Amino acid sequence: MDKSLLRGLPILLCCFGGLLSLLSPSSLAQTVEIIQCRMCHLQFPGEKCSRGRGVCTAAPEEACTTGRIFRNDGTPWLTFRGCLENCANVDNIKWSIYLVNFRCCRSHDLCNENL
């Protein structure tokens, strides 16, 4: 066999192996779907979004979020929506005289619209 072919074989196998890894089911499972989230920086109860209205695109490490701030007596005070990194669902975080709730989702586009 020609020595030049033998020297090129490892390169060919590396390239072929790279192609196989691109097509393998495990790499397809790692694909992160890009989703869009409803965005609103300020929305007071009974009103439309007053600041920052639009849509944001969540990065792979982000989720769509809806945050709600309540007074201590449970009265809604403010809602905000958008894309948030390291989002977690939490209830009743004490913030001064307010309580804050977060809801996160990545199930489909604009999933935080009705959270």
C-alpha positions in Angstrom: 0.0 0.0 0.0 1.2 3.5 -0.7 2.7 5.2 2.3 1.1 8.6 1.4 -2.3 6.9 1.6 -1.5 5.5 5.1 -0.4 8.9 6.3 -3.6 10.5 5.1 -5.8 7.7 6.6 -5.9 9.2 10.2 -6.9 12.6 8.8 -9.7 11.0 6.7 -10.9 9.0 9.7 -10.9 12.1 11.9 -12.9 14.0 9.3 -15.3 11.1 8.8 -15.7 10.7 12.6 -16.4 14.4 12.9 -19.2 14.0 10.4 -20.6 11.0 12.2 -20.7 12.9 15.5 -22.6 15.8 13.8 -25.3 13.3 12.7 -25.5 11.3 15.9 -28.7 11.4 18.0 -26.8 12.5 21.1 -25.7 15.7 19.4 -29.2 16.3 18.1 -30.5 16.0 21.7 -28.2 18.8 22.8 -29.7 21.3 20.4 -31.3 24.1 22.3 -34.5 25.6 20.8 -34.4 29.4 20.5 -37.6 30.9 21.9 -39.1 34.4 22.0 -40.5 35.9 25.2 -43.0 38.7 25.8 -41.3 41.7 27.3 -42.7 44.5 29.4 -40.6 46.4 32.0 -43.5 48.1 33.8 -47.2 47.1 33.9 -49.4 48.3 36.7 -52.7 46.5 37.6 -55.5 47.2 35.2 -53.2 49.0 32.7 -51.4 48.1 29.6 -47.6 47.8 29.4 -46.2 51.3 30.0 -42.5 50.7 29.5 -40.3 48.3 27.5 -43.0 46.6 25.6 -41.9 44.1 22.9 -40.3 40.7 22.4 -36.9 39.4 23.5 -35.1 36.2 22.3 -34.0 34.0 25.1 -30.4 32.8 24.9 -29.8 29.1 25.7 -29.1 29.8 29.4 -32.2 32.1 29.7 -35.9 31.5 30.1 -39.0 33.6 29.7 -40.0 35.1 33.0 -42.9 36.9 34.6 -42.3 38.7 37.8 -45.1 40.0 40.0 -44.7 42.4 42.9 -47.4 42.5 45.6 -47.8 44.7 48.6 -47.6 42.9 52.0 -51.4 42.7 52.1 -51.4 40.8 48.8 -52.5 43.7 46.6 -50.9 43.5 43.1 -48.5 46.4 42.5 -46.4 45.8 39.4 -45.8 43.1 36.8 -42.7 42.7 34.5 -41.8 40.2 31.8 -38.8 39.4 29.7 -35.8 37.1 29.3 -33.9 36.1 32.4 -30.7 34.1 32.9 -30.7 31.4 35.6 -34.5 31.9 36.1 -36.2 30.0 38.9 -39.8 29.8 40.0 -40.1 31.4 43.4 -42.9 32.6 45.6 -43.0 35.4 48.1 -39.5 36.8 48.2 -39.6 39.6 50.7 -38.3 42.9 49.2 -38.8 45.8 51.6 -42.6 46.1 52.1 -43.3 44.0 49.0 -43.5 40.3 48.0 -42.1 39.1 44.7 -43.0 36.0 42.7 -41.2 34.7 39.6 -42.4 32.3 37.0 -40.2 30.8 34.3 -40.9 28.9 31.1 -39.2 27.6 27.9 -42.0 25.5 26.5 -43.0 27.6 23.5 -42.7 31.2 22.0 -44.3 33.8 24.3 -45.0 31.2 27.0 -44.8 34.0 29.6 -47.6 35.9 28.1 -50.2 34.4 30.4 -48.2 33.3 33.4 
